[in-house]
Amino acid sequence: MTQDAVDGGQGAAWSSWVALFASSGTLVCCALPALLVALGAGAALSTLVSVVPGLVWLSEYKAPVFGIAGAMLAFSGALQWRNRFAPCPTDPALRHACLRTRKISARVYGLSVALYLVGGWFAFLQPWLVNT
């Protein structure tokens, strides 16, 4: 029995959380500033940038940030796909925990992809559509 079968695919669950962290970075770099400006909260954005100057760095290097986040999402998706039919333990309590972890992991991965797409929209597509 492989380690993935024993732990119920915990590696896939862990990678989903890392992918969520990476994709939320894309959201913070691009979607949050656009939302604040659209709501007329430019002063709040300038205060946020002065308090957290790392936001400027994320915005300046948005292509590498999105590239790394996309690679992490792809890796996490590959782990999710590989572990989708991995065997769970036969003990009922462990089996329930294994199946619950898979569901949570899939939901976290879906949320990660959604955040990545929203960030990508505000970083790349929306400015391109406005300028054309």
C-alpha positions in Angstrom: 0.0 0.0 0.0 1.4 3.4 -1.0 1.7 6.3 1.3 -1.0 8.2 -0.6 -3.4 5.3 0.0 -2.6 5.4 3.7 -3.0 9.1 4.2 -5.9 9.6 1.7 -4.1 11.9 -0.6 -2.9 14.4 1.9 -0.3 15.6 -0.5 -3.0 16.7 -2.9 -4.8 18.5 -0.1 -1.6 20.3 0.9 -0.9 21.3 -2.7 -4.4 22.7 -3.0 -3.8 25.0 0.0 -0.5 26.1 -1.5 -2.2 26.8 -4.8 -4.9 28.8 -3.0 -2.2 30.9 -1.4 -0.5 31.5 -4.7 -3.7 32.3 -6.6 -4.8 34.7 -3.8 -1.5 36.6 -4.4 -2.6 37.2 -8.0 -5.9 38.5 -6.7 -4.2 40.9 -4.3 -1.9 42.2 -6.9 -4.4 43.0 -9.5 -8.1 42.5 -8.6 -8.1 44.3 -5.2 -6.5 47.6 -6.5 -8.9 47.6 -9.5 -11.9 47.0 -7.2 -10.9 49.8 -4.8 -10.4 52.2 -7.7 -13.7 51.2 -9.3 -15.5 51.8 -6.0 -13.9 55.3 -5.7 -11.6 54.2 -2.9 -8.4 55.5 -4.4 -7.4 57.0 -1.0 -7.9 53.6 0.6 -5.7 52.0 -2.0 -2.9 54.6 -1.5 -3.1 53.9 2.2 -3.0 50.2 1.6 0.1 50.6 -0.6 1.9 52.7 1.9 1.2 50.2 4.7 2.0 47.1 2.5 4.6 48.2 0.0 4.9 44.6 -1.3 1.7 45.2 -3.3 3.7 47.5 -5.6 6.2 44.7 -6.2 3.5 42.2 -6.9 1.9 44.6 -9.4 5.2 45.3 -11.1 6.0 41.7 -11.6 2.6 40.4 -12.3 3.6 38.2 -15.2 6.1 36.1 -13.2 3.6 36.0 -10.2 0.9 34.7 -12.5 3.3 32.2 -14.1 4.4 30.8 -10.8 0.8 30.7 -9.6 -0.3 29.0 -12.8 2.5 26.4 -12.5 1.5 25.7 -8.9 -2.2 25.3 -9.9 -1.2 22.9 -12.7 0.9 20.9 -10.3 -1.9 20.8 -7.8 -4.4 19.9 -10.4 -2.2 17.0 -11.6 -2.0 15.7 -8.0 -5.8 16.0 -7.7 -6.3 14.1 -10.9 -3.8 11.4 -9.9 -5.3 10.8 -6.5 -9.0 10.9 -7.6 -9.3 7.1 -7.4 -6.6 6.4 -4.8 -7.8 3.7 -2.4 -8.9 4.9 1.1 -8.5 2.8 4.2 -11.0 0.1 5.0 -11.7 1.4 8.5 -15.0 3.3 8.3 -13.8 6.3 10.2 -10.6 6.6 8.3 -12.5 6.1 5.0 -14.9 8.9 5.9 -11.9 11.2 6.7 -10.2 10.2 3.5 -13.3 11.0 1.4 -14.0 14.2 3.3 -10.4 15.4 2.7 -10.7 14.7 -1.0 -13.9 16.8 -1.2 -12.4 19.7 0.7 -9.3 19.5 -1.4 -11.3 19.6 -4.6 -13.3 22.6 -3.3 -10.1 24.5 -2.3 -8.6 23.8 -5.7 -11.8 25.1 -7.4 -11.6 28.2 -5.3 -8.0 28.6 -6.2 -8.7 28.4 -9.9 -11.6 30.9 -9.6 -9.3 33.4 -7.8 -6.6 32.9 -10.4 -9.1 33.6 -13.2 -10.5 36.7 -11.5 -7.0 38.0 -10.9 -6.1 37.3 -14.5 -9.1 39.1 -15.8 -8.2 42.3 -13.9 -4.5 42.0 -14.6 -4.5 41.2 -18.3 -7.9 41.0 -20.1 -9.8 43.9 -18.6 -7.0 46.5 -19.3 -6.6 45.1 -22.8 -10.4 45.4 -23.5 -10.5 48.9 -22.1 -7.6 50.1 -24.3 -9.0 48.7 -27.5 
